[in-house]
Amino acid sequence: MAKSAMINARVEPKLKQEVEGIFRQIGLNTTQAVTLFFRHVKNYRGLPFDVKIPNETTRKAIAAARSGKGTKFKSTDALFEGLGK
């Protein structure tokens, strides 16, 4: 089927630039990524991921991570070592 429907969406320029960089890394352009998202919504008959409001503990963890607080690890091996695994 020929593509003939247009979608116009306004997003923050920095967000668009960052996301398009990710798309390039995985070999997609924005049109292909939006089409993939639409196909997933169709197949799942809803969003292909959970949409939830985070609880207080999660909100605090997100805020701490965004502010640069917390423990940082130089590698996944160091992370698992720090977790005692």
C-alpha positions as CSV (number, residue, x, y, z in Angstrom):
1,M,0.0,0.0,0.0
2,A,1.3,3.4,-0.9
3,K,2.2,5.8,1.8
4,S,-0.1,8.9,1.5
5,A,-1.0,10.1,5.0
6,M,1.0,12.9,6.6
7,I,1.7,13.3,10.3
8,N,2.8,16.6,11.8
9,A,4.1,16.8,15.3
10,R,5.8,19.4,17.3
11,V,8.7,18.3,19.5
12,E,11.6,20.0,21.3
13,P,14.4,20.5,18.7
14,K,17.1,19.0,21.1
15,L,14.9,15.9,21.7
16,K,14.3,15.5,17.9
17,Q,18.1,15.8,17.2
18,E,19.0,13.3,19.9
19,V,16.4,10.8,18.9
20,E,17.2,11.0,15.2
21,G,20.8,10.3,16.1
22,I,19.7,7.1,17.9
23,F,17.6,6.2,14.8
24,R,20.6,6.6,12.6
25,Q,22.7,4.3,14.9
26,I,20.1,1.6,14.5
27,G,19.6,2.2,10.7
28,L,16.2,3.9,10.8
29,N,15.0,7.3,9.6
30,T,12.2,9.1,11.4
31,T,9.5,8.0,9.0
32,Q,10.5,4.3,9.4
33,A,10.6,4.7,13.2
34,V,7.1,6.3,13.3
35,T,5.8,3.6,11.0
36,L,7.3,0.9,13.3
37,F,5.7,2.5,16.3
38,F,2.3,2.6,14.6
39,R,2.6,-1.1,13.6
40,H,3.4,-2.0,17.2
41,V,0.4,0.0,18.4
42,K,-1.8,-1.8,15.9
43,N,-0.4,-5.3,16.9
44,Y,-0.6,-4.7,20.6
45,R,-3.9,-2.9,20.3
46,G,-2.4,-0.2,22.5
47,L,0.9,1.2,23.5
48,P,3.7,-1.4,23.2
49,F,5.0,-0.5,26.7
50,D,3.6,0.2,30.1
51,V,2.6,3.8,30.9
52,K,2.6,4.2,34.7
53,I,3.0,7.1,37.1
54,P,6.1,6.2,39.2
55,N,5.8,5.8,42.9
56,E,7.5,8.0,45.4
57,T,10.6,5.8,45.7
58,T,11.0,5.7,41.9
59,R,10.5,9.5,41.6
60,K,13.2,10.1,44.2
61,A,15.6,7.7,42.3
62,I,14.9,9.4,39.0
63,A,15.5,12.9,40.6
64,A,18.7,11.7,42.1
65,A,20.0,10.2,38.9
66,R,19.1,13.4,36.9
67,S,20.9,15.6,39.4
68,G,24.0,13.4,39.3
69,K,23.7,12.1,42.8
70,G,24.2,8.5,43.7
71,T,26.9,5.9,43.0
72,K,28.5,5.8,39.6
73,F,30.3,2.8,38.1
74,K,32.9,2.7,35.4
75,S,31.7,-0.6,34.0
76,T,29.0,-3.2,34.3
77,D,31.5,-5.5,36.0
78,A,32.1,-2.8,38.7
79,L,28.3,-2.3,39.0
80,F,27.7,-6.0,39.7
81,E,30.7,-6.1,42.0
82,G,29.2,-3.2,43.9
83,L,25.9,-5.1,44.1
84,G,27.7,-8.1,45.5
85,K,26.8,-10.3,42.6
